[in-house]
C-alpha cells in the first residue's frame, strides 16, 4: 500500500500529537536488577531509545509503592532514585524525537509475602487468584491476600497521585493507569475477585469507584490530558479473572464515564485467550467499545502490520499498540515502512537479566 494508516501522523487536538500511529505496548522485562527497582540509563535508557521511532512508547508497568510490587526486578516510580533513573530514560527518548508515557502499576493480590517482609499482599477481597508469583526464589503459589481497608484504599489513591507527580518530574509526556490484566483495579472491577459489601463492592458503580477516585486524585496534580488508562474487558482465565454477566457492562460503564474526562487516550486489549465459547465475553473489543468512547482509542493484542492498518481504516481504533514485535524489532516502524520481514523474538529472554534479548536485536536504518 502506498500510504499505510499506521504510519500517518496523529493529533487529537488535546495532548497527543504523534508522528505515527504505532504504539509500543507496555511489557514487563525484569531488567531493573540493581537492588532498588531503578530503571538505568545503560539498559532501560538504551532499550527505549532504540524504539523511539514509535509514535508513542508506553513503558513497562512501574509500581507506585513498595506494596505494589509483584515481580522481580521491575522499576518503580516512588523514590527519588527511581525518578532520577527514569529521568535519564526519558531524556534519551526525547533526544531521538520520541514520546513516552509511563504505566503506573499495582499488582494487588498478584504478589507474594516474599516481596513484603512476610506481610500479605492486598486486594479488593480476601480471595486467592490461585496463580503463580515470580519471586527472587522462582515461581511461588499465590496466597490469600488481605482485603484492603478503607484506609488502605485511601493510601493507595495517594500513592498513585504521587506517582503521577513523580512521572512528570522524571520527564514523562504522560502516564497510563494499569487497570488491566487481573491486577489491582481489575480485582475491584470483577465480581470473581470483589465480594465487598461496602461502597467499593456490590454495584457496578461501587466496584469502579476506586479507579475513578485515583483518576480524580491524579488530575489534581497533573493535566488530565496527560493521563491514559488501560483495560482488558474480556480477560478470562488469567490470574484468577473470570467473565460473568456483569463484566462487560462494568467496562461499558467505565468507558462511557471516561467521556466526562479529557484523557490522552483509552487503551483496550483484545482477548488474550480464546473466549469464543465463554458466556458473556466479547470477542471483538475494538468494534464493541469504539462506539462508546469519543476520545482517542488504542487497541492491542496480536496485531500485525496488515491487521493494524485495517482496524484504523475501519475506524475501530485510532492507534495500535504492538508488544512482542517491538521486543525483537527496535526499528519496527521502519520495517513497516519498507515492508520488511520481522525478526522473531526469543521468549526465553523475555524476563532474564542483561543485554541479551533486550538491547541486542538488530536495528535497521530509519
C-alpha positions as CSV (number, residue, x, y, z in Angstrom):
1,X,0.0,0.0,0.0
2,X,1.2,3.5,-0.8
3,X,0.2,5.2,2.5
4,X,-0.2,2.9,5.5
5,X,-2.7,4.0,8.1
6,X,-0.3,3.2,11.0
7,X,2.4,5.4,9.5
8,X,0.3,8.5,9.3
9,X,0.6,11.3,12.0
10,X,-2.0,11.5,14.7
11,X,-3.2,14.6,16.5
12,X,-6.2,14.6,18.8
13,X,-6.1,18.4,19.4
14,X,-5.5,17.5,23.0
15,X,-2.2,16.4,24.4
16,X,-1.4,13.7,21.9
17,X,0.4,14.8,18.7
18,X,2.3,11.8,17.3
19,X,4.5,11.2,14.3
20,X,2.8,7.9,13.6
21,X,0.1,5.6,15.0
22,X,2.4,2.8,16.1
23,X,2.5,2.5,19.9
24,X,5.0,0.4,21.8
25,X,2.9,-1.6,24.3
26,X,3.9,-1.8,27.9
27,X,5.8,-5.0,28.6
28,X,7.4,-6.2,31.8
29,X,11.1,-7.2,31.1
30,X,12.5,-7.6,34.6
31,X,15.8,-5.8,33.9
32,X,15.9,-3.4,36.9
33,X,18.2,-5.8,38.7
34,X,20.1,-3.4,40.9
35,X,18.5,-3.8,44.3
36,X,16.4,-0.7,44.2
37,X,14.0,-1.3,41.4
38,X,15.5,1.6,39.5
39,X,15.5,2.0,35.7
40,X,19.0,2.6,34.4
41,X,20.5,4.6,31.6
42,X,22.6,1.7,30.4
43,X,19.8,-0.8,30.0
44,X,16.3,0.8,30.0
45,X,17.7,4.0,28.6
46,X,19.2,2.2,25.6
47,X,16.2,-0.1,25.2
48,X,13.6,2.6,24.9
49,X,15.9,4.9,22.9
50,X,16.3,2.1,20.3
51,X,12.5,2.1,19.9
52,X,11.9,5.9,19.9
53,X,10.7,5.9,16.3
54,X,7.3,4.7,17.7
55,X,4.6,7.3,17.7
56,X,4.3,6.7,21.4
57,X,6.2,4.4,23.9
58,X,4.3,3.1,26.9
59,X,6.8,1.8,29.4
60,X,6.7,-1.5,31.3
61,X,4.5,-1.4,34.4
62,X,6.2,0.6,37.2
63,X,5.0,0.2,40.7
64,X,3.6,3.2,42.6
65,X,4.8,1.9,46.0
66,X,6.7,-0.9,47.6
67,X,3.4,-2.5,48.4
68,X,2.6,-2.6,44.7
69,X,5.5,-4.9,43.7
70,X,4.7,-8.4,42.5
71,X,7.5,-9.3,40.1
72,X,11.3,-9.3,40.4
73,X,13.5,-6.6,39.0
74,X,10.7,-4.2,38.0
75,X,11.3,-0.5,38.1
76,X,9.2,1.8,40.4
77,X,8.4,5.5,40.4
78,X,8.1,6.2,44.2
79,X,11.6,7.0,45.3
80,X,14.0,9.8,44.4
81,X,16.4,7.3,42.9
82,X,13.7,5.9,40.7
83,X,12.6,9.3,39.5
84,X,16.3,10.1,38.7
85,X,16.7,6.8,36.8
86,X,13.6,7.3,34.7
87,X,14.7,10.9,34.0
88,X,17.7,9.6,32.2
89,X,15.5,7.3,30.1
90,X,13.0,10.0,29.1
91,X,15.9,12.2,28.0
92,X,17.3,9.6,25.7
93,X,13.8,9.0,24.1
94,X,13.2,12.8,23.8
95,X,16.6,13.3,22.2
96,X,15.5,10.9,19.5
97,X,12.3,12.8,18.9
98,X,10.2,10.2,20.7
99,X,7.3,10.5,23.2
100,X,7.0,8.3,26.2
101,X,4.3,7.6,28.9
102,X,4.9,5.5,32.0
103,X,2.5,2.8,33.0
104,X,1.6,3.1,36.7
105,X,1.1,-0.3,38.3
106,X,-0.1,-2.0,41.4
107,X,-0.4,-5.8,41.2
108,X,-2.7,-6.3,44.2
109,X,-3.1,-10.0,45.0
110,X,-0.7,-11.0,42.2
111,X,2.2,-10.7,44.6
112,X,3.7,-12.8,47.4
113,X,4.8,-12.2,51.0
114,X,8.4,-12.6,49.9
115,X,8.1,-9.1,48.5
116,X,6.7,-7.6,51.7
117,X,8.8,-8.9,54.5
118,X,6.3,-11.7,55.1
119,X,3.2,-9.4,55.0
120,X,0.3,-10.4,52.8
121,X,-0.4,-8.7,49.5
122,X,-3.6,-6.7,49.3
123,X,-6.7,-6.8,47.1
124,X,-10.3,-5.9,46.9
125,X,-11.3,-9.1,48.8
126,X,-9.5,-12.0,50.5
127,X,-9.7,-14.3,47.5
128,X,-6.6,-16.3,46.3
129,X,-6.2,-16.0,42.5
130,X,-4.7,-19.5,42.6
131,X,-1.8,-18.4,40.3
132,X,2.0,-18.0,40.5
133,X,4.1,-15.1,41.6
134,X,7.6,-14.6,40.1
135,X,9.8,-14.1,43.1
136,X,13.5,-13.9,43.7
137,X,13.3,-17.6,44.6
138,X,11.4,-18.6,41.5
139,X,7.7,-19.0,40.9
140,X,5.7,-19.5,44.0
141,X,2.0,-20.1,44.6
142,X,0.0,-17.0,45.3
143,X,-1.7,-16.7,48.7
144,X,-5.0,-15.4,50.0
145,X,-4.5,-11.6,50.2
146,X,-5.6,-9.1,52.8
147,X,-8.8,-7.3,52.0
148,X,-8.0,-3.7,51.7
149,X,-9.4,-1.5,54.4
150,X,-10.8,2.0,53.6
151,X,-7.5,3.4,55.0
152,X,-5.6,1.1,52.6
153,X,-7.6,2.3,49.7
154,X,-7.1,6.0,50.5
155,X,-3.4,5.4,51.0
156,X,-3.2,3.7,47.6
157,X,-5.1,6.6,46.0
158,X,-2.3,8.9,47.3
159,X,0.4,6.6,46.1
160,X,-1.0,6.8,42.5
161,X,-1.3,10.6,42.8
162,X,2.3,10.9,44.0
163,X,3.5,8.6,41.3
164,X,1.8,10.8,38.7
165,X,3.7,13.8,40.1
166,X,6.9,11.8,40.1
167,X,6.4,10.8,36.5
168,X,6.1,14.4,35.3
169,X,9.2,15.3,37.3
170,X,11.0,12.5,35.5
171,X,10.2,14.0,32.2
172,X,7.4,11.6,31.0
173,X,5.0,13.0,28.5
174,X,2.2,11.3,30.4
175,X,1.1,8.3,32.4
176,X,-1.1,5.3,31.8
177,X,-3.1,3.8,34.8
178,X,-2.7,0.0,34.6
179,X,-6.3,-1.1,35.1
180,X,-6.0,-4.4,33.3
181,X,-4.8,-8.0,33.1
182,X,-6.1,-9.1,36.5
183,X,-4.1,-6.5,38.6
184,X,-5.4,-4.4,41.4
185,X,-8.0,-2.2,39.7
186,X,-9.5,-5.2,37.8
187,X,-9.6,-7.1,41.1
188,X,-12.1,-4.4,42.2
189,X,-14.0,-4.4,38.9
190,X,-14.7,-8.1,38.7
191,X,-17.2,-10.0,40.8
192,X,-14.9,-13.0,41.0
193,X,-12.4,-11.1,43.0
194,X,-14.5,-8.5,44.7
195,X,-17.2,-9.6,47.2
196,X,-17.1,-6.5,49.3
197,X,-20.3,-5.1,50.8
198,X,-19.2,-1.5,51.4
199,X,-19.0,1.4,49.0
200,X,-16.3,-0.4,46.9
201,X,-18.3,-3.5,46.2
202,X,-21.7,-4.8,45.0
203,X,-22.9,-2.5,42.3
204,X,-21.0,-1.7,39.1
205,X,-20.6,1.9,40.2
206,X,-19.2,0.8,43.6
207,X,-16.7,-1.6,42.0
208,X,-15.5,1.2,39.7
209,X,-15.3,3.8,42.5
210,X,-11.6,3.1,43.4
211,X,-10.4,3.6,39.9
212,X,-12.2,6.9,39.5
213,X,-11.0,8.1,42.9
214,X,-7.5,7.5,41.7
215,X,-8.2,9.3,38.4
216,X,-9.7,12.3,40.1
217,X,-6.8,12.5,42.5
218,X,-4.2,12.3,39.7
219,X,-5.9,15.1,37.7
220,X,-5.5,17.4,40.7
221,X,-1.7,17.3,40.3
222,X,-1.1,16.6,36.5
223,X,-3.2,17.7,33.5
224,X,-5.8,15.0,32.7
225,X,-4.7,15.3,29.0
226,X,-1.5,13.6,30.2
227,X,-3.4,10.6,31.6
228,X,-4.4,7.4,29.8
229,X,-5.9,4.2,31.1
230,X,-5.7,0.6,30.0
231,X,-8.4,-2.1,30.3
232,X,-8.8,-5.7,29.3
233,X,-12.6,-6.3,29.3
234,X,-12.6,-9.9,28.2
235,X,-9.8,-11.0,30.5
236,X,-10.7,-14.6,31.3
237,X,-8.6,-17.5,32.7
238,X,-5.7,-15.1,33.6
239,X,-4.7,-14.5,37.2
240,X,-8.0,-15.8,38.5
241,X,-10.1,-13.5,36.4
242,X,-13.5,-14.7,35.1
243,X,-16.0,-13.1,32.8
244,X,-19.6,-13.1,34.2
245,X,-22.8,-11.4,33.2
246,X,-21.7,-8.0,34.8
247,X,-18.1,-7.9,33.5
248,X,-18.8,-6.3,30.1
249,X,-21.5,-3.9,31.5
250,X,-18.9,-2.8,34.1
251,X,-16.4,-1.9,31.4
252,X,-19.1,-0.3,29.3
253,X,-20.0,1.9,32.3
254,X,-16.3,2.8,32.9
255,X,-15.6,3.6,29.2
256,X,-18.7,5.7,28.9
257,X,-18.0,7.6,32.1
258,X,-14.5,8.4,30.8
259,X,-16.2,10.6,28.1
260,X,-16.6,13.1,31.0
261,X,-12.9,13.4,31.2
262,X,-10.4,14.9,28.8
263,X,-7.9,12.0,28.8
264,X,-5.0,11.4,26.5
265,X,-6.5,8.0,25.5
266,X,-8.2,4.8,26.5
267,X,-6.1,1.7,25.8
268,X,-8.0,-1.6,25.3
269,X,-6.8,-5.1,24.8
270,X,-8.4,-7.7,22.6
271,X,-8.8,-11.1,24.5
272,X,-5.5,-12.8,25.3
273,X,-7.2,-16.2,25.3
274,X,-9.9,-17.8,23.2
275,X,-13.2,-16.6,24.7
276,X,-15.4,-17.6,21.8
277,X,-17.2,-20.1,24.0
278,X,-17.1,-18.1,27.2
279,X,-20.6,-16.8,28.2
280,X,-20.9,-13.0,28.3
281,X,-17.4,-12.4,26.8
282,X,-16.9,-10.0,23.9
283,X,-14.6,-11.4,21.2
284,X,-14.1,-8.1,19.3
285,X,-13.2,-5.5,21.8
286,X,-12.4,-2.6,19.4
287,X,-15.6,-3.0,17.5
288,X,-17.7,-3.2,20.7
289,X,-16.2,-0.3,22.6
290,X,-15.4,2.2,19.8
291,X,-19.0,3.5,19.6
292,X,-19.0,4.1,23.4
293,X,-15.9,6.3,23.6
294,X,-15.5,9.7,22.0
295,X,-11.7,10.1,22.6
296,X,-8.6,8.6,21.4
297,X,-8.7,4.8,21.4
298,X,-5.6,2.5,21.4
299,X,-6.1,-1.2,20.7
300,X,-3.6,-4.0,21.2
301,X,-3.1,-7.8,21.4
302,X,-1.7,-9.9,18.5
303,X,-1.9,-7.2,15.8
304,X,0.4,-7.4,12.8
305,X,1.0,-4.8,10.1
306,X,-2.0,-5.8,8.0
307,X,-4.5,-6.0,10.9
308,X,-3.3,-2.7,12.3
309,X,-3.8,-0.9,9.1
310,X,-7.3,-2.5,8.7
311,X,-8.5,-1.6,12.3
312,X,-7.6,2.0,11.7
313,X,-9.1,2.1,8.2
314,X,-12.4,0.7,9.6
315,X,-12.5,3.3,12.3
316,X,-12.4,0.9,15.2
317,X,-9.2,2.4,16.7
318,X,-7.0,5.5,16.3
319,X,-3.7,3.9,17.4
320,X,-2.4,0.3,17.5
321,X,0.0,-1.0,20.2
322,X,2.5,-3.7,19.4
323,X,4.2,-5.8,22.1
324,X,6.3,-8.7,21.2
325,X,7.1,-7.4,17.7
326,X,8.8,-4.4,19.4
327,X,10.9,-6.6,21.5
328,X,12.8,-8.1,18.6
329,X,12.3,-5.3,16.1
330,X,13.6,-2.0,17.6
331,X,13.1,-0.4,14.2
332,X,9.5,-1.7,13.8
333,X,8.3,1.5,12.3
334,X,11.0,1.4,9.6
335,X,10.3,-2.3,8.9
336,X,6.6,-1.4,8.3
337,X,7.6,1.5,6.1
338,X,9.8,-0.8,4.0
339,X,7.6,-3.8,4.2
340,X,10.4,-5.9,5.6
341,X,10.1,-9.2,7.3
342,X,10.1,-9.0,11.1
343,X,12.8,-10.6,13.3
344,X,11.5,-13.4,15.6
345,X,11.6,-12.8,19.3
346,X,13.3,-15.1,21.8
347,X,10.8,-15.9,24.5
348,X,13.5,-17.4,26.7
349,X,15.0,-14.0,27.3
350,X,11.8,-12.0,28.0
351,X,12.4,-11.9,31.8
352,X,16.1,-12.6,32.1
353,X,18.9,-10.2,33.1
354,X,21.3,-8.2,31.0
355,X,21.5,-7.1,27.4
356,X,20.8,-10.5,25.7
357,X,17.3,-10.5,24.2
358,X,16.9,-6.9,25.3
359,X,19.1,-4.3,23.6
360,X,21.0,-6.7,21.1
361,X,18.3,-7.1,18.5
362,X,19.3,-5.8,15.0
363,X,18.4,-2.3,14.1
364,X,17.7,-1.0,10.5
365,X,18.2,2.4,9.0
366,X,15.3,4.8,9.6
